[in-house]
């Protein structure tokens, strides 16, 4: 029997910071994109930061702590389907790392956000503002990418809503709180190896974040 009070570190600090910064910036980008005008300058900055975060997460997926590594949460639609159909609503069930449903939404969100943030610098607003990579393509292509950027944001919104709905499903139907661990890093009542989250790994994350930011800065100032 596993004691409910046992605390196990699941999400390292870099993953948690990545998550909440990304969530805040996605909301900020959506708002500033909708406001347009002078706000587009902030929309660009926010988009570059999101791009840097995504490059960081890609690197972290290979070099981060146990549960942050891609190899430890490979997507499985059949497992997700089994979880959705299982009748465990009365049972308290705690999963280490990403939940089965969460895994799919994480990959979908990261992919759609990567598409959105990469297209951004190729777009124009039809008047005075254009991204730094518009000069590398024809204006017809830039217009097409601007349309794609416009519609893809609704996919971002839909997947974010699905993501939050999946978290709510776990809370209400499965009695599993996934939100607190994403804040504190720890899950309770779990028999699983703890994720590394000390100074060494945090310094490694800081170096990778600086590298990711540097790469994006270099590319958007070409
Ligand atoms: C109230 C808002 C949100 C809550 C409560 C929330 C909560 C969570 C939780 C609990 C997880 C872990 C899921 C699991 O255990 O499998 C997670 C992961 C994740 N969420 Fe959210 N989330 C929110 C908003 C967002 C937004 C706006 C985005 C981006 C559009 C986002 C992107 C992600 C990503 C990419 C991961 C995977 C983290 C990683 O492995 O690096 N989340 N979220």
Boltz pocket constraint, residues with backbone or C-beta under 6 A from the ligand:
constraints:
  - pocket:
      binder: B
      contacts: [[A, 15], [A, 18], [A, 19], [A, 22], [A, 23], [A, 24], [A, 26], [A, 27], [A, 57], [A, 67], [A, 68], [A, 97], [A, 98], [A, 99], [A, 100], [A, 101], [A, 102], [A, 103], [A, 106], [A, 109], [A, 110], [A, 156], [A, 160], [A, 163], [A, 164], [A, 167], [A, 178], [A, 179], [A, 182]]
      max_distance: 6.0
